[in-house]
Amino acid sequence: MAAHAAQNLALFGVALKGATRQELRPVLLKAGLTPIRVSDQYFCDTYTVHGQLHGASELDVCYREDDNHFAEATYKFPAFMDTTLVRKVVSTVESKYGRPGSFNGSYDLGPVHAAWAQPQGMRIQVSRGWPDTTVYLSLEDRANDAAMHAQMHRDQSQRQQQQAAHDSNAF
């Protein structure tokens, strides 16, 4: 178990802690991912996955708005009514990082959430909602992820306030 915990979280060989959008984009292209939406105007870049991770169809790589540092990367595994896929993804992560530090749910029915705490404030999560059986595998810088979500919330609040001000002119 200790050997698993010593690994730094990486994506295609690049350590994620402290990585920037400018560092990760060329690595993802070199790895063979196809950009769907890659733009500094959005928190997340989206790529099509072509077999780099068996069963995954897309990868979203998200960054902090203020400094473009890595916050979260999430693989999407479509699973139309396949309740066994979440177990396979958890097993894949276990083979590299050991047993999850926390696990909630049942593989057979309902939502599932497994998490692995990693060094440097990083985390891996595998989740499945319900009744949608799509599985998500996330690699996160917990501090940057929290900051990014706070930035998203602030941006959404500003847009709502602007829309309300605009709409108030109509009556």
N, C-alpha and C positions, 0 to 999 in steps of 0.2 A: 504494500500500500504506500509506503514512504517513497518508493521510486516513482509512483504515479504523481504524487503531490509536488515533486521537484520540477516538473515540466512547466515552462512558461507557455502561456496560451499564444498560439500562432495561427496564421491563415496563409496557406501556401508558402510556408517557410519564413514569413515575416512576423516578428513579435508584435502583438497587437497593443501592448501597453505603450502608450506614447506615439503610436503610428498616426500618420496624417493621411488625409484624403489623397494628397499629391504622391505620397509614397505607395499607397495601396492600389490606386487605379492601374498603373502599368503592370503591377504584379498580377492582378486579376485578369487583365487582357492576355498577358503572357501565359497564364494558366489555361487559357482557352475559353474563358467565359465570354458570352456575347452580351454587350450592353443593351438593355431595354430602355433605361432612362439613366443617364449620367449627366448631372447638372449641379453646379454650385448653388442653384436656386432652390434646391430641396435638401432636406436633412439626409435623405437616403438615396443612394445609387442602387439601381436594380439591374441584375444580370440574369441571363438564362444559363443554367448549369447543363453541361453536356457530358454527363457521366463522371465528372470529377468526384462526386459523392453519390454513390449508387442510390437511386430512388428520388433524389432531390431534383426539383424542376427549376427553382429560382433561388437566388441569393440576394438579400437586401443588406447593404453595408451602410450603416448610419454614422453620422458624425455630429459633433457639437457645432452649433451655428457660429459661435463666437471665434473659435480658433481652428475649426476643421480637424480636430483630433478624433480618433476612433472612439465610438461609443458602443456600437452593437452590430453584430453580423448575424443574420437569421436565414437559415436554409428552410425552404418549404418543401415538404414531402406530401404530394397529393395522395389521398388514401380513400377513395370512394368506398365506404362501408367495409374497409379492411381494418378490423380492430387489432390485428397482429402487428401492424407496421410500427406502432409505438414501441413495442417490445424489442423489435429488431434495431431501431435507432438507439434505444437505451443500451442494448447489448454492444453496439458498435462503439458508443462512447465509453462504456465500461471497459472494453478491451484496451483502451488507451489510458484512461484516467482512473480506473478502479470503480468500486461501487459508489453510487451517489450518496452525498451527505444527507439528503432528504428525498423522500419519495411519498407522494400522495396519490391515491386513486387505485383503480383496478384495471389491469390490462384488458380484461374482457368487456367492460362496460363502463361508460362515463368518462369524465375528464381525468387526465393523468398529468402529473407534474413531477419531474425529477431534476435535482440540482446538484452541482458539484462546485464547491468553493475552490478557487485556485489562488496561487500566490499573487501578490501585488494588487489585491482588490478586484480580481477578475472572477468570472463565474461562467459556468456552462449550464444551460437549461434545455431539457427536452419536455415538450408539452403537447397535449392533445386536448381539444375541447370536446363538446358533445352537444348535439348529435353529429356535428361535422367531425369526421375522423382524420382530417388533415393534421399532420405532425409537423412541429417546428423545432429546430435545433438552433439555439442561440448561444453565441459567444459574446460576453459582455465585459466591458470595463464598468464596474458598478457605479463609480463616482461620475464618470462622464455620461453614462446612460441616464442617471438621475438628473444631471444638469441639462442634457438634451431634452428630456421630457418636460422639465420646467420651462425651457426655452420654447418648446412647442406649445405648451399651455399659455404662456405669455403672448406668443404670436397669435394664437387663436382668439384670445381675449381682445387683443387689439383689433383684429379683423371684425369681431362681433361689435365692438364699440363703433368702429368706422361705419359698419353697415347700419347700425341703429341710428347714427347721426344722419346718414344718407336717407334712410327711410323716414326719419322724422320730418323731412322736407315735404313729404307726400301728403301729409295731413296736418 
